[in-house]
Structure formats: C-alpha cells, structure tokens
C-alpha cells in the first residue's frame, strides 16, 4: 500500500492553475495575474455578464447571461479561496 504525503506546494500550484483558468476566461492578461484582486474579478464578471431584471423581452438570453454570471462568480470565489487557503498552508509548514 502506497502512503501519499500531502504536499502544500503542489496543492498551491494546482489551485493557482484553476484560478488562472478563470482569469483567462475573463480575458485578463497573464502579466496582471499577480496584481488583480477578487473585487476586480467580480466587478469584471458583473460588467461583462450584466443582465437586467426586466423579463418582458428575450427571457432565454437573459437567463443564459444570468447563469453565466452566477457560475463564473461562484467559480472565481471558490478558486480564490482555495488559493488563499493553499498559500496559508505553504506559509505555515
């Protein structure tokens, strides 16, 4: 039986790649990855995937944009938290 040891550095790398995938989806340049904040990411999602609550016209497309907004926001928040947690683990080895 092989015993696997938890490696916080590899965990941080994997989590950082997940967050980077969301940043690529949002069209962020790779040179800005280190300086962007979670607030910037959420604001960018809200601008690029904006929807209004008027349901009188074209309900399907508004619903699609709304679901994209929600999915991206949740994914970015989860990925950001995972990176922060993994960074904490690396710092407290």
The first five atom37 places (N, CA, C, CB, O) and aatype in JSON, in Angstrom:
{
  "aatype": [20, 20, 20, 20, 20, 20, 20, 20, 20, 20, 20, 20, 20, 20, 20, 20, 20, 20, 20, 20, 20, 20, 20, 20, 20, 20, 20, 20, 20, 20, 20, 20, 20, 20, 20, 20, 20, 20, 20, 20, 20, 20, 20, 20, 20, 20, 20, 20, 20, 20, 20, 20, 20, 20, 20, 20, 20, 20, 20, 20, 20, 20, 20, 20, 20, 20, 20, 20, 20, 20, 20, 20, 20, 20, 20, 20, 20, 20, 20, 20, 20, 20, 20, 20, 20, 20, 20, 20, 20, 20, 20, 20, 20],
  "atom_mask": [
    [1, 1, 1, 1, 1],
    [1, 1, 1, 1, 1],
    [1, 1, 1, 1, 1],
    [1, 1, 1, 1, 1],
    [1, 1, 1, 1, 1],
    [1, 1, 1, 1, 1],
    [1, 1, 1, 1, 1],
    [1, 1, 1, 1, 1],
    [1, 1, 1, 1, 1],
    [1, 1, 1, 1, 1],
    [1, 1, 1, 1, 1],
    [1, 1, 1, 1, 1],
    [1, 1, 1, 1, 1],
    [1, 1, 1, 1, 1],
    [1, 1, 1, 1, 1],
    [1, 1, 1, 1, 1],
    [1, 1, 1, 1, 1],
    [1, 1, 1, 1, 1],
    [1, 1, 1, 1, 1],
    [1, 1, 1, 1, 1],
    [1, 1, 1, 1, 1],
    [1, 1, 1, 1, 1],
    [1, 1, 1, 1, 1],
    [1, 1, 1, 1, 1],
    [1, 1, 1, 1, 1],
    [1, 1, 1, 1, 1],
    [1, 1, 1, 1, 1],
    [1, 1, 1, 1, 1],
    [1, 1, 1, 1, 1],
    [1, 1, 1, 1, 1],
    [1, 1, 1, 1, 1],
    [1, 1, 1, 1, 1],
    [1, 1, 1, 1, 1],
    [1, 1, 1, 1, 1],
    [1, 1, 1, 1, 1],
    [1, 1, 1, 1, 1],
    [1, 1, 1, 1, 1],
    [1, 1, 1, 1, 1],
    [1, 1, 1, 1, 1],
    [1, 1, 1, 1, 1],
    [1, 1, 1, 1, 1],
    [1, 1, 1, 1, 1],
    [1, 1, 1, 1, 1],
    [1, 1, 1, 1, 1],
    [1, 1, 1, 1, 1],
    [1, 1, 1, 1, 1],
    [1, 1, 1, 1, 1],
    [1, 1, 1, 1, 1],
    [1, 1, 1, 1, 1],
    [1, 1, 1, 1, 1],
    [1, 1, 1, 1, 1],
    [1, 1, 1, 1, 1],
    [1, 1, 1, 1, 1],
    [1, 1, 1, 1, 1],
    [1, 1, 1, 1, 1],
    [1, 1, 1, 1, 1],
    [1, 1, 1, 1, 1],
    [1, 1, 1, 1, 1],
    [1, 1, 1, 1, 1],
    [1, 1, 1, 1, 1],
    [1, 1, 1, 1, 1],
    [1, 1, 1, 1, 1],
    [1, 1, 1, 1, 1],
    [1, 1, 1, 1, 1],
    [1, 1, 1, 1, 1],
    [1, 1, 1, 1, 1],
    [1, 1, 1, 1, 1],
    [1, 1, 1, 1, 1],
    [1, 1, 1, 1, 1],
    [1, 1, 1, 1, 1],
    [1, 1, 1, 1, 1],
    [1, 1, 1, 1, 1],
    [1, 1, 1, 1, 1],
    [1, 1, 1, 1, 1],
    [1, 1, 1, 1, 1],
    [1, 1, 1, 1, 1],
    [1, 1, 1, 1, 1],
    [1, 1, 1, 1, 1],
    [1, 1, 1, 1, 1],
    [1, 1, 1, 1, 1],
    [1, 1, 1, 1, 1],
    [1, 1, 1, 1, 1],
    [1, 1, 1, 1, 1],
    [1, 1, 1, 1, 1],
    [1, 1, 1, 1, 1],
    [1, 1, 1, 1, 1],
    [1, 1, 1, 1, 1],
    [1, 1, 1, 1, 1],
    [1, 1, 1, 1, 1],
    [1, 1, 1, 1, 1],
    [1, 1, 1, 1, 1],
    [1, 1, 1, 1, 1],
    [1, 1, 1, 1, 1]
  ],
  "atom_positions": [
    [[0.85, -1.18, 0.0], [0.0, 0.0, 0.0], [0.9, 1.25, 0.0], [-0.97, -0.01, 1.23], [1.81, 1.38, 0.81]],
    [[0.61, 2.15, -0.93], [1.41, 3.36, -1.04], [0.79, 4.47, -0.18], [1.52, 3.81, -2.52], [-0.39, 4.77, -0.3]],
    [[1.61, 5.05, 0.67], [1.15, 6.15, 1.51], [1.52, 7.46, 0.83], [1.77, 6.07, 2.95], [2.69, 7.73, 0.56]],
    [[0.52, 8.26, 0.56], [0.77, 9.53, -0.09], [0.87, 10.63, 0.96], [-0.34, 9.86, -1.1], [0.1, 10.69, 1.91]],
    [[1.84, 11.49, 0.75], [2.06, 12.59, 1.67], [1.49, 13.87, 1.05], [3.58, 12.74, 2.0], [1.68, 14.13, -0.14]],
    [[0.82, 14.64, 1.86], [0.26, 15.91, 1.39], [1.39, 16.89, 1.12], [-0.73, 16.49, 2.43], [2.26, 17.11, 1.96]],
    [[1.37, 17.48, -0.06], [2.38, 18.46, -0.45], [1.7, 19.81, -0.68], [3.14, 17.99, -1.73], [1.04, 19.99, -1.71]],
    [[1.83, 20.75, 0.25], [1.14, 22.03, 0.11], [1.61, 22.84, -1.09], [1.32, 22.85, 1.36], [0.85, 23.63, -1.64]],
    [[2.85, 22.66, -1.51], [3.36, 23.4, -2.67], [2.67, 22.95, -3.96], [4.89, 23.22, -2.8], [2.3, 23.78, -4.8]],
    [[2.5, 21.65, -4.12], [1.81, 21.16, -5.32], [0.32, 21.52, -5.27], [1.98, 19.63, -5.46], [-0.3, 21.78, -6.3]],
    [[-0.25, 21.52, -4.07], [-1.64, 21.92, -3.91], [-1.83, 23.38, -4.31], [-2.1, 21.71, -2.45], [-2.81, 23.72, -4.99]],
    [[-0.91, 24.24, -3.91], [-0.96, 25.65, -4.28], [-0.84, 25.82, -5.8], [0.15, 26.44, -3.57], [-1.53, 26.65, -6.39]],
    [[0.02, 25.03, -6.41], [0.19, 25.1, -7.87], [-1.1, 24.7, -8.6], [1.34, 24.18, -8.31], [-1.5, 25.37, -9.55]],
    [[-1.72, 23.64, -8.15], [-2.96, 23.18, -8.77], [-4.07, 24.22, -8.6], [-3.41, 21.82, -8.17], [-4.77, 24.55, -9.55]],
    [[-4.21, 24.74, -7.39], [-5.25, 25.74, -7.12], [-5.01, 27.02, -7.9], [-5.32, 26.04, -5.62], [-5.95, 27.66, -8.37]],
    [[-3.76, 27.4, -8.05], [-3.41, 28.59, -8.82], [-3.75, 28.4, -10.3], [-1.92, 28.92, -8.66], [-4.16, 29.35, -10.97]],
    [[-3.57, 27.2, -10.79], [-3.94, 26.92, -12.18], [-5.44, 27.02, -12.39], [-3.45, 25.53, -12.59], [-5.9, 27.5, -13.43]],
    [[-6.22, 26.58, -11.41], [-7.68, 26.7, -11.51], [-8.09, 28.17, -11.57], [-8.36, 26.01, -10.31], [-8.93, 28.55, -12.39]],
    [[-7.5, 28.98, -10.71], [-7.81, 30.41, -10.71], [-7.35, 31.06, -12.02], [-7.14, 31.11, -9.51], [-8.05, 31.91, -12.57]],
    [[-6.2, 30.66, -12.52], [-5.7, 31.2, -13.78], [-6.65, 30.88, -14.93], [-4.29, 30.65, -14.08], [-6.82, 31.7, -15.84]],
    [[-7.25, 29.72, -14.91], [-8.21, 29.36, -15.96], [-9.38, 30.35, -15.99], [-8.73, 27.92, -15.75], [-9.81, 30.77, -17.06]],
    [[-9.88, 30.71, -14.82], [-10.97, 31.7, -14.77], [-10.48, 33.06, -15.27], [-11.51, 31.83, -13.33], [-11.22, 33.77, -15.95]],
    [[-9.26, 33.42, -14.93], [-8.73, 34.7, -15.38], [-8.58, 34.74, -16.89], [-7.38, 34.98, -14.71], [-8.84, 35.77, -17.52]],
    [[-8.16, 33.63, -17.48], [-8.08, 33.55, -18.94], [-9.47, 33.68, -19.56], [-7.43, 32.23, -19.38], [-9.64, 34.37, -20.57]],
    [[-10.45, 33.03, -18.97], [-11.82, 33.13, -19.47], [-12.3, 34.57, -19.46], [-12.77, 32.26, -18.62], [-12.99, 35.01, -20.38]],
    [[-11.92, 35.31, -18.43], [-12.34, 36.71, -18.31], [-11.5, 37.66, -19.16], [-12.29, 37.14, -16.87], [-11.77, 38.86, -19.2]],
    [[-10.47, 37.13, -19.83], [-9.67, 37.95, -20.73], [-8.61, 38.79, -20.05], [-10.55, 38.83, -21.5], [-8.21, 39.83, -20.58]],
    [[-8.14, 38.35, -18.91], [-7.12, 39.09, -18.17], [-5.74, 38.68, -18.68], [-7.24, 38.83, -16.64], [-5.46, 37.5, -18.87]],
    [[-4.9, 39.67, -18.9], [-3.53, 39.4, -19.33], [-2.75, 38.7, -18.23], [-2.81, 40.7, -19.74], [-2.93, 38.99, -17.04]],
    [[-1.91, 37.78, -18.63], [-1.15, 36.99, -17.67], [-0.23, 37.85, -16.8], [-0.32, 35.95, -18.4], [0.04, 37.49, -15.65]],
    [[0.24, 38.98, -17.32], [1.12, 39.83, -16.52], [0.37, 40.56, -15.4], [1.8, 40.85, -17.42], [1.01, 41.16, -14.53]],
    [[-0.96, 40.52, -15.41], [-1.76, 41.15, -14.36], [-2.24, 40.16, -13.3], [-2.96, 41.84, -14.98], [-2.91, 40.55, -12.34]],
    [[-1.91, 38.89, -13.47], [-2.38, 37.86, -12.54], [-1.97, 38.14, -11.09], [-1.86, 36.5, -12.96], [-2.74, 37.89, -10.17]],
    [[-0.77, 38.64, -10.89], [-0.26, 38.84, -9.53], [-0.83, 40.08, -8.85], [1.24, 38.94, -9.55], [-0.75, 40.2, -7.63]],
    [[-1.4, 41.0, -9.62], [-1.85, 42.27, -9.03], [-3.36, 42.39, -8.94], [-1.31, 43.42, -9.83], [-3.86, 43.31, -8.29]],
    [[-4.1, 41.49, -9.55], [-5.56, 41.61, -9.56], [-6.14, 41.12, -8.24], [-6.16, 40.82, -10.75], [-5.6, 40.21, -7.61]],
    [[-7.24, 41.72, -7.83], [-7.9, 41.33, -6.59], [-9.2, 40.61, -6.88], [-8.15, 42.57, -5.7], [-9.69, 40.62, -8.01]],
    [[-9.76, 39.98, -5.87], [-11.04, 39.3, -6.03], [-12.13, 40.31, -6.39], [-11.42, 38.53, -4.75], [-13.04, 40.0, -7.16]],
    [[-12.05, 41.51, -5.83], [-13.03, 42.55, -6.16], [-12.96, 42.93, -7.63], [-12.81, 43.79, -5.28], [-13.99, 43.16, -8.27]],
    [[-11.75, 43.0, -8.18], [-11.59, 43.28, -9.61], [-12.21, 42.18, -10.46], [-10.1, 43.44, -9.96], [-12.86, 42.47, -11.47]],
    [[-12.01, 40.95, -10.06], [-12.56, 39.83, -10.82], [-14.08, 39.83, -10.82], [-12.05, 38.51, -10.26], [-14.72, 39.65, -11.86]],
    [[-14.67, 40.03, -9.65], [-16.13, 40.04, -9.54], [-16.7, 41.23, -10.31], [-16.57, 40.09, -8.07], [-17.73, 41.1, -10.97]],
    [[-16.06, 42.38, -10.22], [-16.52, 43.55, -10.98], [-16.47, 43.29, -12.48], [-15.68, 44.78, -10.63], [-17.38, 43.67, -13.21]],
    [[-15.42, 42.64, -12.92], [-15.29, 42.32, -14.34], [-16.39, 41.37, -14.79], [-13.92, 41.7, -14.61], [-16.93, 41.52, -15.89]],
    [[-16.72, 40.39, -13.97], [-17.82, 39.48, -14.29], [-19.12, 40.25, -14.37], [-17.92, 38.35, -13.23], [-19.9, 40.05, -15.3]],
    [[-19.37, 41.13, -13.42], [-20.61, 41.89, -13.41], [-20.74, 42.81, -14.62], [-20.71, 42.71, -12.14], [-21.85, 43.05, -15.1]],
    [[-19.62, 43.33, -15.11], [-19.65, 44.2, -16.29], [-19.84, 43.37, -17.56], [-18.36, 45.03, -16.38], [-20.67, 43.71, -18.4]],
    [[-19.06, 42.31, -17.71], [-19.1, 41.51, -18.94], [-20.33, 40.62, -19.05], [-17.86, 40.66, -19.03], [-20.77, 40.31, -20.16]],
    [[-20.88, 40.21, -17.94], [-22.05, 39.34, -17.94], [-23.21, 40.01, -17.21], [-21.72, 37.98, -17.29], [-23.86, 39.42, -16.36]],
    [[-23.45, 41.26, -17.57], [-24.51, 42.04, -16.93], [-25.87, 41.6, -17.47], [-24.3, 43.57, -17.16], [-26.02, 41.29, -18.65]],
    [[-26.82, 41.59, -16.61], [-28.19, 41.28, -17.02], [-29.14, 42.19, -16.23], [-28.54, 39.77, -16.78], [-28.85, 42.58, -15.1]],
    [[-30.26, 42.5, -16.85], [-31.26, 43.3, -16.13], [-32.4, 42.38, -15.74], [-31.77, 44.5, -17.01], [-32.54, 41.26, -16.24]],
    [[-33.21, 42.87, -14.85], [-34.27, 42.04, -14.28], [-35.6, 42.21, -15.0], [-34.45, 42.36, -12.82], [-36.61, 41.66, -14.56]],
    [[-35.62, 42.97, -16.09], [-36.83, 43.15, -16.88], [-37.06, 41.89, -17.7], [-36.72, 44.41, -17.79], [-36.26, 41.57, -18.59]],
    [[-38.13, 41.18, -17.42], [-38.36, 39.9, -18.1], [-39.32, 40.03, -19.27], [-38.89, 38.89, -17.12], [-39.82, 39.02, -19.77]],
    [[-39.58, 41.25, -19.72], [-40.55, 41.43, -20.79], [-40.04, 40.98, -22.15], [-40.95, 42.86, -20.86], [-40.85, 40.59, -23.0]],
    [[-38.74, 41.02, -22.38], [-38.19, 40.67, -23.69], [-37.07, 39.64, -23.57], [-37.68, 41.92, -24.4], [-36.25, 39.7, -22.66]],
    [[-37.06, 38.71, -24.5], [-35.96, 37.76, -24.68], [-35.5, 37.1, -23.37], [-34.8, 38.46, -25.32], [-34.35, 37.26, -22.95]],
    [[-36.4, 36.39, -22.77], [-36.14, 35.78, -21.47], [-35.01, 34.75, -21.53], [-37.4, 35.12, -20.95], [-34.21, 34.67, -20.6]],
    [[-34.93, 33.98, -22.58], [-33.93, 32.91, -22.66], [-32.5, 33.46, -22.65], [-34.15, 32.08, -23.93], [-31.64, 32.93, -21.95]],
    [[-32.25, 34.5, -23.42], [-30.88, 35.03, -23.45], [-30.51, 35.69, -22.13], [-30.73, 36.03, -24.6], [-29.36, 35.6, -21.7]],
    [[-31.47, 36.36, -21.5], [-31.19, 36.97, -20.2], [-30.91, 35.89, -19.15], [-32.37, 37.85, -19.75], [-30.03, 36.05, -18.3]],
    [[-31.64, 34.82, -19.22], [-31.44, 33.72, -18.28], [-30.06, 33.08, -18.49], [-32.55, 32.66, -18.44], [-29.39, 32.72, -17.53]],
    [[-29.65, 32.95, -19.74], [-28.33, 32.41, -20.06], [-27.23, 33.29, -19.49], [-28.16, 32.26, -21.58], [-26.3, 32.79, -18.85]],
    [[-27.32, 34.59, -19.71], [-26.3, 35.52, -19.2], [-26.29, 35.51, -17.67], [-26.57, 36.95, -19.72], [-25.23, 35.56, -17.05]],
    [[-27.46, 35.44, -17.08], [-27.56, 35.39, -15.62], [-26.85, 34.14, -15.07], [-29.05, 35.4, -15.17], [-26.12, 34.22, -14.09]],
    [[-27.08, 33.0, -15.72], [-26.45, 31.76, -15.26], [-24.94, 31.8, -15.46], [-27.05, 30.56, -16.0], [-24.19, 31.26, -14.64]],
    [[-24.47, 32.42, -16.54], [-23.03, 32.58, -16.75], [-22.43, 33.44, -15.64], [-22.75, 33.2, -18.14], [-21.37, 33.13, -15.11]],
    [[-23.12, 34.52, -15.31], [-22.68, 35.42, -14.25], [-22.56, 34.66, -12.93], [-23.65, 36.62, -14.1], [-21.54, 34.76, -12.24]],
    [[-23.58, 33.93, -12.59], [-23.6, 33.19, -11.33], [-22.51, 32.12, -11.31], [-24.98, 32.55, -11.1], [-21.8, 31.99, -10.32]],
    [[-22.38, 31.35, -12.38], [-21.39, 30.28, -12.44], [-19.96, 30.82, -12.34], [-21.54, 29.49, -13.74], [-19.14, 30.29, -11.59]],
    [[-19.68, 31.88, -13.08], [-18.34, 32.46, -13.02], [-18.05, 33.06, -11.65], [-18.18, 33.52, -14.11], [-16.96, 32.89, -11.12]],
    [[-19.03, 33.75, -11.08], [-18.82, 34.36, -9.76], [-18.53, 33.3, -8.71], [-20.05, 35.19, -9.35], [-17.61, 33.45, -7.9]],
    [[-19.31, 32.25, -8.72], [-19.09, 31.16, -7.74], [-17.74, 30.49, -7.95], [-20.21, 30.12, -7.84], [-17.01, 30.24, -7.0]],
    [[-17.42, 30.21, -9.21], [-16.16, 29.55, -9.51], [-14.96, 30.4, -9.13], [-16.09, 29.21, -10.97], [-13.99, 29.89, -8.57]],
    [[-15.02, 31.69, -9.43], [-13.91, 32.59, -9.1], [-13.76, 32.71, -7.59], [-14.12, 33.98, -9.73], [-12.64, 32.66, -7.08]],
    [[-14.86, 32.86, -6.89], [-14.78, 32.97, -5.42], [-14.2, 31.7, -4.81], [-16.17, 33.24, -4.82], [-13.35, 31.77, -3.92]],
    [[-14.64, 30.55, -5.3], [-14.15, 29.27, -4.76], [-12.66, 29.11, -5.07], [-14.95, 28.09, -5.35], [-11.88, 28.71, -4.21]],
    [[-12.26, 29.42, -6.31], [-10.85, 29.3, -6.7], [-9.98, 30.27, -5.91], [-10.68, 29.54, -8.2], [-8.87, 29.92, -5.49]],
    [[-10.47, 31.49, -5.7], [-9.71, 32.48, -4.94], [-9.51, 31.99, -3.5], [-10.44, 33.86, -4.95], [-8.41, 32.06, -2.96]],
    [[-10.58, 31.49, -2.89], [-10.48, 30.97, -1.53], [-9.49, 29.81, -1.47], [-11.85, 30.52, -1.03], [-8.67, 29.73, -0.55]],
    [[-9.56, 28.9, -2.44], [-8.66, 27.74, -2.45], [-7.2, 28.17, -2.54], [-9.0, 26.83, -3.63], [-6.34, 27.6, -1.87]],
    [[-6.92, 29.18, -3.36], [-5.54, 29.68, -3.48], [-5.09, 30.31, -2.16], [-5.43, 30.71, -4.63], [-3.96, 30.1, -1.73]],
    [[-5.97, 31.08, -1.54], [-5.62, 31.71, -0.27], [-5.35, 30.66, 0.81], [-6.73, 32.67, 0.18], [-4.4, 30.79, 1.59]],
    [[-6.19, 29.64, 0.85], [-6.01, 28.58, 1.84], [-4.73, 27.79, 1.59], [-7.22, 27.63, 1.82], [-3.98, 27.5, 2.52]],
    [[-4.48, 27.46, 0.33], [-3.25, 26.73, 0.0], [-2.01, 27.57, 0.29], [-3.26, 26.3, -1.47], [-0.99, 27.05, 0.74]],
    [[-2.09, 28.87, 0.04], [-0.98, 29.77, 0.37], [-0.71, 29.81, 1.87], [-1.26, 31.17, -0.14], [0.43, 29.88, 2.3]],
    [[-1.78, 29.77, 2.65], [-1.65, 29.71, 4.12], [-0.94, 28.43, 4.54], [-3.05, 29.8, 4.8], [-0.06, 28.44, 5.4]],
    [[-1.34, 27.31, 3.91], [-0.72, 26.02, 4.22], [0.78, 26.03, 3.9], [-1.41, 24.89, 3.45], [1.58, 25.49, 4.65]],
    [[1.14, 26.65, 2.77], [2.56, 26.73, 2.4], [3.32, 27.6, 3.4], [2.71, 27.3, 0.97], [4.44, 27.28, 3.78]],
    [[2.7, 28.69, 3.81], [3.36, 29.6, 4.75], [3.49, 29.04, 6.15], [2.63, 30.88, 4.81], [4.32, 29.52, 6.92]],
    [[2.69, 28.06, 6.5], [2.72, 27.51, 7.86], [3.13, 26.04, 7.88], [1.36, 27.66, 8.5], [2.62, 25.26, 8.68]],
    [[4.05, 25.67, 7.02], [4.54, 24.29, 7.02], [5.34, 24.0, 8.26], [5.39, 24.01, 5.77], [5.84, 22.88, 8.43]]
  ]
}
